[in-house]
Amino acid sequence: MATTSSNTSTDPFDPLASFRLDGKVAIVTGASSGLGRRFVRVLHAAGATVVASARRADRLDDLAAELGDRVVPVPADVSVDVDRVRLVEHAVAQADRLDVLVNNAGTSHTGPAEAEPLDAFEEVVAVNLTAAFRLSQLAFGPMRASGGGSIVNISSMLGSLGGTPIKQASYCASKGGLTNLTRELGAQWGRKGVRVNAIAPGWFRSEMTEEMWGDEASESFVRRGAPLGREGDEHELDGALLFLASDASSYVLGHTLTVDGGWSII
């Protein structure tokens, strides 16, 4: 029996339609500055209602005032479980659904591994890995009830590479764990309608890396190591985020999309 294409004059082909997030609800953690703030803008521009979360309430309020409707500021510390529960509950309450979770909040500690305090190591793992797992766990039920969802973990190229000469054992360990957690959650939840993927940025300007910029040795290190010869601009993660958050990546699962100017290929 012949099939009829849906691409007719009354249903025009639009390759950009699957990137839209109209009517969907998203959470972005670490949304008060840098890449997280940009991620809120991207998802909002694609039509989502975005619950923007971070510890600094004043910055979240400024972002909501700037973007207007469909940005909901929710101050929270992702290392505190009661805050994580409250954040997801607040997001679901927006429209009785949850469609996208961007686990972006992160921290780091720099220094020789032999001298890294245990509490510093534990704090980095708690924010970068444990919080991402717990928020994903909390988001799973509402996403499944909404008919499916997409979790995007913000890992790092240092989740699969050593960071030295910039020594940060806890950061590399936590991001390596997050990359493999992405695979495992994707494998467990894919058939249940919840896709889990990750982005692994290279060197981008952010609060976490601000000491590098303006320092000639550090900037030269980035230029030498990246085949594109420079750090990334924040807008160069827009496409990766929107692809993984939306139905455009509906057949992508457990994947980490590296956006590092070629750093990891040499």
Beta strands, then each sheet from edge to edge (+ up, - down):
strand 1: 25-29
strand 2: 49-54
strand 3: 71-75
strand 4: 100-103
strand 5: 149-154
strand 6: 194-201
strand 7: 256-259
sheet 1: 3+ 2+ 1+ 4+ 5+ 6+ 7+
end
